[in-house]
Amino acid sequence: MTSVYERLKNLQITLPGVPPPVVDGYVAAFVPFVRTGNLIHLSGRLAKKNGKLLCGKLGEEITTAEGKQAARSVAIELLATLQAAIGDLNDVRRIVKLLVFVNSEPHFTEAHMVANGASELFIEVFEERGAHARSALGVSQIPFGCCVEIEMVVETFVSESECEL
């Protein structure tokens, strides 16, 4: 069986060793993830391009294709956060749920297409374990004016009680 890391390598994806901050200099009033039993709830991550927030509205300044790529980049940051949470991405039993927020103009109807950037990546990386439930919403604003924010719930093979705390 091919490991998650082999698939990431084949996709030419290198995860950052430490998940990048939400925004340089911003002190969050929340944690990047919370573990309860076998579930990991990952806080929302914002789209970035070249390390800087990718801001703007879908349907105005940003195209659906650019939004889809932004969602894929958010998924990569979520993977880095998940790795920090559990240590080994091969311990993922299932990507359970994605919640995708798309900063969009009022008549933009392709939030689901933008969200596919993340969904497709999780399926490529985790195969059948990457198939998940999902909601994709067009919203009037996301923190810092960013174009996409994604949060995620993941089930692991290792429970909280089995981890060193």
C-alpha positions in Angstrom: 0.0 0.0 0.0 1.3 3.4 -0.9 1.8 5.7 2.0 0.4 9.2 2.3 3.9 10.6 2.1 4.6 8.8 -1.1 1.5 10.2 -2.7 2.4 13.7 -1.5 5.8 13.3 -3.0 4.3 12.1 -6.3 2.0 15.2 -6.3 5.2 17.3 -5.6 3.8 18.6 -2.4 6.1 19.4 0.5 4.4 20.2 3.8 5.9 23.0 5.9 7.5 21.6 9.0 5.5 23.9 11.2 2.1 25.1 10.1 2.4 28.8 9.1 0.7 31.4 11.3 -2.8 32.6 10.3 -1.3 36.0 9.6 2.2 37.2 10.6 1.9 39.2 13.8 -1.7 38.1 14.5 -2.2 36.4 17.9 -5.2 34.1 17.7 -7.7 33.7 20.5 -8.1 30.0 19.5 -6.0 26.9 18.9 -5.1 25.4 15.5 -6.8 22.1 16.4 -8.7 20.3 19.2 -8.6 16.6 19.7 -11.5 14.7 21.3 -11.2 10.9 21.3 -10.4 9.8 17.7 -11.6 13.1 16.2 -9.4 16.1 15.3 -11.2 19.4 14.7 -9.0 21.8 12.7 -9.6 25.5 12.9 -10.2 27.4 9.7 -7.1 28.2 7.6 -7.0 31.1 5.1 -5.9 31.1 1.5 -2.4 32.3 0.8 -0.3 32.8 -2.3 3.5 33.0 -1.9 3.0 33.2 1.9 0.7 36.3 1.7 -3.0 36.2 2.2 -4.9 35.9 -1.0 -7.7 38.5 -0.6 -10.6 39.5 -2.8 -14.0 38.3 -3.8 -14.8 35.4 -6.1 -16.8 36.6 -9.1 -15.1 40.0 -8.9 -11.3 40.1 -8.5 -10.7 36.3 -8.3 -11.8 33.7 -10.8 -13.3 30.3 -10.0 -10.1 28.6 -11.2 -8.0 30.9 -9.0 -10.3 30.2 -6.1 -10.0 26.4 -6.7 -6.2 26.7 -6.6 -6.5 28.8 -3.4 -8.6 26.0 -1.8 -6.0 23.5 -2.7 -3.3 25.6 -1.0 -5.5 25.8 2.1 -5.8 22.0 2.1 -2.0 21.7 2.1 -1.8 24.0 5.2 -4.5 21.9 6.8 -2.4 18.8 6.1 0.6 20.5 7.8 -1.6 21.3 10.8 -3.0 17.8 10.9 0.5 16.4 10.8 1.4 18.6 13.8 -1.7 17.3 15.6 -1.2 13.6 15.1 2.5 13.1 14.0 1.9 10.7 11.1 -0.6 11.3 8.3 -0.8 7.6 7.8 -2.8 7.5 11.0 -5.7 9.2 9.3 -8.7 6.9 9.3 -11.0 9.3 7.4 -11.4 12.9 6.4 -14.9 13.3 7.9 -16.0 16.8 7.0 -14.9 20.0 5.3 -16.6 23.4 5.8 -15.5 25.8 3.0 -16.2 29.5 3.1 -15.9 31.4 -0.2 -15.7 35.2 0.0 -17.9 36.0 -3.0 -20.0 38.7 -4.7 -23.7 38.2 -4.2 -24.4 36.4 -7.5 -21.4 34.0 -7.4 -22.8 30.5 -7.6 -19.7 28.3 -7.9 -18.6 28.0 -4.2 -18.8 24.2 -4.7 -16.3 24.4 -7.6 -13.9 26.4 -5.5 -14.2 23.8 -2.7 -13.3 21.0 -5.1 -9.7 22.3 -5.0 -9.5 21.0 -1.4 -11.8 18.0 -1.8 -9.9 16.6 -4.8 -6.6 17.0 -3.1 -7.7 15.0 0.0 -9.0 12.2 -2.2 -5.7 12.2 -4.1 -3.7 12.0 -0.9 -5.9 9.7 1.2 -7.7 7.8 -1.6 -11.0 6.4 -0.3 -10.2 7.7 3.2 -10.2 11.2 1.8 -13.8 11.1 0.6 -15.7 13.3 3.0 -18.9 15.2 3.7 -18.7 18.9 2.8 -20.5 22.2 2.9 -19.4 25.0 0.6 -20.8 28.5 1.3 -20.6 31.8 -0.4 -20.2 34.5 2.3 -20.0 38.3 2.2 -16.7 38.4 4.2 -13.9 36.3 5.6 -11.3 37.5 8.1 -8.7 39.9 6.6 -10.7 40.0 3.4 -9.3 36.6 2.4 -10.9 34.7 -0.5 -11.3 31.2 1.0 -11.3 29.7 4.5 -11.6 26.0 5.2 -12.0 24.0 8.4 -11.9 20.3 8.7 -12.8 17.3 11.0 -10.6 14.2 10.8 -10.9 10.7 12.4 -7.7 9.0 13.3 -6.8 5.4 14.2 -5.1 6.7 17.4 -7.3 8.0 20.2 -6.4 10.8 22.5 -5.9 8.4 25.4 -3.3 6.5 23.4 -1.2 9.7 22.7 1.4 11.1 25.0 0.1 14.4 26.4 
